[in-house]
């Protein structure tokens, strides 16, 4: 995922009208609102995103719309699991909260393809698999009346997250040397 933020903001609950304005495709029937939180915040202009990849054209259209004004970004439809996938000469490859959606063999394939394409640096931010973040997310869902689809997806994502050392092991199998992971707040692991 891609997050573009200018300043840190506190989490809050959105009203049904705010949800409909942000996500017009959401059905408003029985919608009580939604939690809004900011994943990261940065003011570092030295990092430039050049290419955003996704297999779903609707996701690419959404990214284009949300990143209007960042003309340096190219949007490319790509199946990252295809045997022929090869990112074009990226120096740094980032995976933000997405690897937990893949099976282990798919993660190794994807990380290997990036390494073979000449990427020099890898940055992964993904969920920690543990009972405490699962329970906390469940409680937030109950208190904030999160819709059942989002609740199931979030709880499944935490279940599919990673335990300490798993990301390092997968990166090593993919040919990445000297990687290390660190635990970060909000129950994440960061692999560099």
Phi, psi and omega in degrees: 000159180242130178236127178238110182228145179263328181208153179291142177227153181279147175299152177202168177264130177275146174283163176303323178295320179294320178298315181296326179291319181284317183234083184299338182282348181289133177288131185274352180302124178059022179280120181263351184130194179200151176283145176237123177222156181253127186286322182201168177215138181212151175228034186255102184280359182284338181266123183240122175280127181254323183223131174249127183247141170198151179277342185261116180300329180294323178294319178296320177297318178298316179297318177301314182296315184284343181246025177306136182100345176260075188293344181284349183274130172260147180243126186229129175278125182208142173265100185291349179264357178294142180302333183269000183298133176207112178296143184281100169045043178281138174280320182234131177244129180242142175231111183249107176056043179228334185296333180294349177278350184254157172283161183304314181298324178291322178296315179298317178301313183295313179294324177296317180299320179295318180294315180297330181282357175102008178298135182263333184228148181230133176228119180238135173233116181211171188287148173271132175271113183194155182292329185292311177296327178298312181296316180297318178296318178301314180296320176300318180299318180292313183293319184268004179054049179293134180304151187300325180295313179295323179297311180298317181297315180295316180294322176294320178300316178297319178296331181266004179296197187239149172264163181308130176091340183294317180296320178298317180297315180295318178297320178298317177298334181271001176098005178275129181256154173053045175264153176217150177244149178229144175283138178234156179304156185074028172057057179234157167246139176245125180250128177228000000 
